[in-house]
Structure formats: C-alpha cells, structure tokens
Amino acid sequence: MQKDAAGTTPDVLARGATRPACPAATTATLEIDDLVQDLYQKYATTFVRVAKLLLRDQQSAEDVVQDAFLSLYRALPRLSDHDKVLPYLRTAVMNRARSALRTRRRAAVRQVQQEAQREVQDEPSEWSAESAAMAGEDRRAIMTAVATLPRRAREVLILRYYLDLPDSEIAATLGVSRGTVSSTASRALATLARDLPEEQ
C-alpha cells in the first residue's frame, strides 16, 4: 500500500472495522477490501484537499476522509450499484466536514463564554498560521472572501470549481435540487465579485 502525504501508510480498516480471519474470509469480503483500498489510493488525497478547504485544518481533514472511507467499507455490502460509490464518498466527506465544523463552533462558543466570564479579552484569530502564510495577496483575498460566504455557498463553489463536478452531481452530493445549486453559485459569485477588490 502506498504512503499518504504525511508519510504514513493508511489503513482504512484500522478504525472500528474488523476483517474476518483469513481462512474464513469470503471472496466478497476480499473484493470489498481491495475496492476500498484502491479507491483510497486514487481519491483520498483529493478528498483530503476538499475537506481542508472547508475545515482549514489538515489533521481534521484527514480524520474526516478516514471516517468517510470507513463508512464506505461498512456500507459496501449494501451498495449493489458501484456507480454510487463516488457519490457516496463525496456525500460522506461533506457530511463529516459539516459535523466537524459544528463541533468546532460549539467548542468555540464555550471558549468565548468562559473567557467572557473571566473577563479576558483576547484578539480573535481569523486565520491559522498556515493560512496566514499563503503566498500572494490575491489568493489571500479570495480565501478571505470565500470564508465569509455561507456554508452552503462554500460547499457549492468547492465542489464546482475544485472537483469540477457538474451541478447535477453537486445537487446529489448536497441533497438539494439542481436549481438550488445554480442559484447558490450565482449568488456566491456575485458576492465575491462585489467584495473582492478590482485589479488596478
């Protein structure tokens, strides 16, 4: 198995799923193992990048993708149509990223409340050190503007312009209509065009 970007060898099955003992392993189980490992090698890096765009944190993004592949491993015996595997993975990654953001938001609210009780006024940190170090004023300006968009708008833009998905697949991934995808993208692009400084 290939090593991931961090130099470690990922084992999609390491968390929570157990393989049958080799003598009793069925052909179907071995095929599922091979399919999941093949998909992980082909798509994990892309999905980690997508999750990182949403979460702005490498470790959280890797955790989200690992959980999505584990979920796929458990669901594969029920997925008779293998054409649904990639849409399943995309949806799983997006849902887990949303969940991570909700957890992070709740933790942030608790922290703010505790700090308010202690009357500590810390300057809010808007960017991680990695984000702040990104080269180029244009890139920083775009990332800042995208980060201010509503969650659904960010998701639509990332799926459309990073994964190059058509609106129909974005709609299926997010569980919304194609018209919602189109209108959300239009509003988001209009907001970015308004908020981003014009080139001199």
Sequence and secondary structure as in RCSB ss.txt:
>XXXX:A:sequence
MQKDAAGTTPDVLARGATRPACPAATTATLEIDDLVQDLYQKYATTFVRVAKLLLRDQQSAEDVVQDAFLSLYRA
LPRLSDHDKVLPYLRTAVMNRARSALRTRRRAAVRQVQQEAQREVQDEPSEWSAESAAMAGEDRRAIMTAVATLP
RRAREVLILRYYLDLPDSEIAATLGVSRGTVSSTASRALATLARDLPEEQ
>XXXX:A:secstr
    TTS    TTSSS     GGG  HHHHHHHHHHHHHHHHHHHHHHHHHHHHH  HHHHHHHHHHHHHHHHHH
GGG   GGGHHHHHHHHHHHHHHHHHHHHHHHHHHHHHHHHHTT       S HHHHT S HHHHHHHHHHHTS 
HHHHHHHIIIIIS   HHHHHHHHTS HHHHHHHHHHHHHHHHHHS    
